């Protein structure tokens, strides 16, 4: 049984408040784990991925339970590796799936419970759902664990994750209900963005995207996020130097962007526009 997950709003700065808990934001992909009629695994978009992660099918999760969490793969330092988990997500071949399940299993990090003993518990406040979750998962293991949740202290936790170059934190109201399929201000994410000056060399002819390079000329990726329509229009009206079937090339522009991190190939992950540099 699929349940559309509750989504988060963003806030720019962390804060400390006694009515909130602070949690580490796991850098993986969202998973709804359902054990109602039988065990099923769903993405946030209702894609059934049960056959892709057989290592999660033997978890000791009681019948009548639906859990919400994140699937992650950790690197040699124990940090979530987004590229690694998405690489595993894209494996369909059954022999390869079984190999990875045995030799390089994923981890399911749970932060909420939606059904318990066959009854919906989304109407309960978060702190009560956390108590139920402690019953469902009494002991953390490498393959199944609960996200660490602390009272308040969002500022301190955010400083710690910045030191470790992790993705960010989540701030949740202790009394928040689980709002199925909604983006709620009761849950707020604070992303640990990185910042850089890059060069805009051109734009895509079809769907919007700016062609970026680093200041030393290395390819940096495509920017699709954050640029207002009026700025996009200015870029599209600039004199072109050249073009091919995919891109229009313009005189280089210096641009300030924010991004999540750099990929193993050296590209900016999810670059977002801030401003054109004068």
C-alpha positions in Angstrom: 0.0 0.0 0.0 1.5 3.3 -1.1 1.1 6.5 0.9 2.2 9.8 -0.7 4.9 11.2 1.6 4.8 14.5 3.5 7.3 17.0 1.9 9.4 19.8 3.4 9.7 23.5 2.9 13.1 25.2 2.9 14.4 27.7 5.3 17.7 29.6 4.8 19.0 29.5 8.4 18.9 26.9 11.2 17.4 27.9 14.5 17.0 26.7 18.1 13.4 26.2 19.4 12.1 24.0 22.2 9.0 23.1 20.1 11.2 21.5 17.3 13.4 18.5 16.9 16.5 18.6 14.7 17.6 15.7 12.5 20.4 15.0 10.0 19.2 15.2 6.4 20.2 12.0 4.8 21.6 12.2 1.2 19.8 9.4 -0.5 16.3 8.8 -1.9 12.9 8.7 -0.2 11.4 5.3 0.5 7.9 4.3 1.7 8.3 0.8 3.2 4.9 -0.9 3.4 4.1 -4.2 5.1 0.3 -4.2 5.1 -0.9 -6.9 2.6 2.7 -7.9 1.8 6.1 -6.2 1.8 6.4 -3.4 -0.9 9.0 -0.7 -1.5 7.9 2.6 -3.1 9.6 5.8 -4.2 8.0 9.2 -3.3 6.5 9.1 -6.8 4.7 5.7 -6.3 7.2 3.7 -8.3 7.3 0.1 -7.0 11.0 -0.8 -6.6 10.5 -3.9 -4.4 12.5 -6.2 -6.7 15.5 -3.8 -6.8 16.4 -4.1 -3.1 16.0 -7.7 -1.9 18.2 -7.0 1.1 15.4 -4.8 2.5 12.8 -7.6 2.1 14.1 -9.6 5.1 14.0 -6.8 7.6 12.2 -7.6 10.9 9.4 -5.1 10.4 6.0 -6.2 11.8 3.0 -6.8 9.6 0.7 -3.9 9.6 3.5 -1.3 9.4 4.3 1.5 7.0 7.5 3.4 7.4 8.9 6.6 5.8 12.6 7.1 5.5 15.6 7.4 3.2 17.7 4.8 1.4 21.5 5.6 1.6 24.8 4.1 0.7 27.8 5.2 2.8 31.4 5.7 1.7 34.6 4.6 3.4 34.2 7.5 5.9 30.6 6.5 6.8 29.1 9.5 4.9 26.1 9.2 2.6 27.2 8.9 -1.0 24.4 10.1 -3.3 26.0 9.0 -6.5 26.5 5.5 -5.2 22.9 5.1 -4.0 21.5 6.5 -7.3 23.8 4.1 -9.2 22.4 1.2 -7.2 18.9 2.6 -7.8 19.4 2.3 -11.6 20.3 -1.4 -11.5 17.5 -3.6 -12.9 19.3 -6.8 -13.9 18.4 -9.5 -11.4 21.8 -11.1 -11.2 23.4 -7.7 -10.5 20.7 -6.8 -8.0 21.3 -10.0 -6.1 25.1 -9.4 -6.2 24.8 -5.9 -4.8 22.3 -6.9 -2.2 24.7 -9.5 -0.8 28.0 -7.7 -1.2 27.1 -4.0 -1.1 23.7 -3.6 0.7 22.0 -0.3 1.1 20.9 1.1 4.4 17.3 2.2 5.2 17.3 5.1 7.7 13.7 5.6 9.0 12.3 8.9 10.4 8.6 8.2 10.7 5.9 5.6 11.0 2.5 6.0 9.2 0.8 2.7 10.1 1.3 0.6 13.2 -0.4 -2.7 13.9 -2.6 -2.1 10.9 -3.9 1.3 12.1 -3.1 4.7 10.6 -1.1 6.8 13.1 -0.5 9.9 10.9 -3.0 11.9 13.0 -0.7 11.5 16.1 1.8 14.2 16.9 5.4 13.5 15.8 6.7 12.9 19.3 4.2 10.0 19.7 5.0 8.6 16.3 8.7 8.6 17.4 7.8 6.6 20.5 6.0 4.1 18.3 9.0 4.0 15.9 11.3 3.1 18.9 9.0 0.0 19.4 9.1 -0.9 15.8 12.9 -0.5 15.5 14.3 -1.0 19.0 17.9 -1.5 17.9 19.8 0.2 15.0 21.7 -2.1 12.6 23.8 -1.2 9.5 20.9 -2.1 7.2 18.0 -0.7 9.3 18.2 2.3 11.7 16.3 5.3 13.0 17.5 8.9 12.2 19.0 10.7 15.1 16.6 13.2 16.5 17.5 15.8 19.1 15.5 18.5 20.9 16.1 22.0 19.5 19.8 22.8 18.9 19.3 23.3 15.2 22.1 25.8 15.0 24.7 23.5 16.7 23.7 20.5 14.6 24.0 22.6 11.4 27.5 23.8 12.3 28.5 20.1 12.9 27.2 19.0 9.5 29.0 21.9 7.8 32.3 20.8 9.4 31.6 17.3 8.0 30.5 18.6 4.6 27.1 16.8 4.9 23.9 17.7 3.1 21.9 19.6 5.7 19.4 19.2 8.6 15.7 19.0 9.0 13.7 20.9 11.7 10.3 19.4 12.6 7.6 20.5 15.0 7.3 18.0 17.8 3.5 18.2 17.7 3.2 18.0 13.9 0.8 15.5 12.3 1.9 13.6 9.2 0.3 15.5 6.3 0.0 12.9 3.6 1.0 14.2 0.1 1.5 17.8 1.3 4.4 20.1 1.5 4.3 21.5 5.0 5.9 24.3 6.9 5.9 22.0 10.0 9.0 20.3 8.5 11.8 22.6 7.3 15.0 21.7 5.6 18.2 23.7 5.8 20.7 22.8 3.0 24.4 23.2 3.4 25.0 24.9 0.2 28.4 25.6 -1.4 29.0 28.7 -3.5 31.1 29.5 -6.5 31.8 31.9 -9.3 31.4 30.2 -12.7 31.2 31.1 -16.3 28.0 31.0 -18.5 29.1 30.0 -22.0 25.7 29.5 -23.6 22.2 28.1 -23.2 20.1 25.2 -24.4 17.9 25.7 -27.4 15.0 23.7 -26.0 14.3 23.4 -22.2 16.0 26.0 -20.2 19.6 25.3 -19.1 22.8 27.4 -18.9 26.1 25.9 -20.0 28.6 26.4 -17.2 32.3 26.1 -16.9 34.7 26.8 -14.0 36.9 29.9 -14.3 39.8 27.7 -15.4 37.7 26.5 -18.4 36.7 23.0 -17.1 33.1 22.0 -17.8 30.9 22.5 -14.7 27.5 21.3 -15.7 24.1 22.7 -16.6 22.2 25.3 -14.5 18.4 24.8 -14.5 17.3 26.2 -11.2 16.7 29.6 -9.6 17.0 32.0 -12.6 14.0 34.5 -12.8 12.2 34.7 -16.2 13.4 38.2 -16.9 17.1 37.1 -16.5 16.5 34.1 -18.7 15.1 36.4 -21.4 18.1 38.7 -21.2 20.4 35.7 -21.7 18.4 34.4 -24.6 18.6 37.8 -26.3 22.3 38.1 -26.1 24.3 38.1 -29.4 25.3 34.6 -30.3 28.9 33.6 -31.1 28.1 30.2 -32.4 25.6 27.4 -32.1 25.1 23.7 -32.7 22.0 21.4 -32.6 21.7 21.7 -28.8 23.3 25.0 -27.6 23.6 28.6 -28.5 27.0 30.0 -27.5 27.4 33.5 -26.2 30.2 35.8 -24.9 31.2 34.4 -21.5 29.4 35.8 -18.5 30.5 35.5 -14.9 27.8 34.1 -12.6 27.5 33.4 -8.9 25.8 30.1 -8.0 25.0 27.9 -5.1 25.1 24.1 -5.3 24.9 20.9 -3.1 28.4 19.5 -3.7 30.6 18.4 -6.6 30.1 15.0 -8.2 32.9 12.5 -8.7 33.2 13.8 -12.2 33.8 17.3 -10.9 30.5 18.8 -11.9 28.3 21.0 -9.7 25.4 19.1 -8.3 22.1 21.0 -8.6 23.6 24.4 -9.3 21.1 27.3 -8.7 21.4 30.8 -9.9 22.1 33.7 -7.5 23.3 36.6 -9.7 25.2 37.7 -12.8 28.5 39.3 -11.7 29.1 42.8 -12.8 
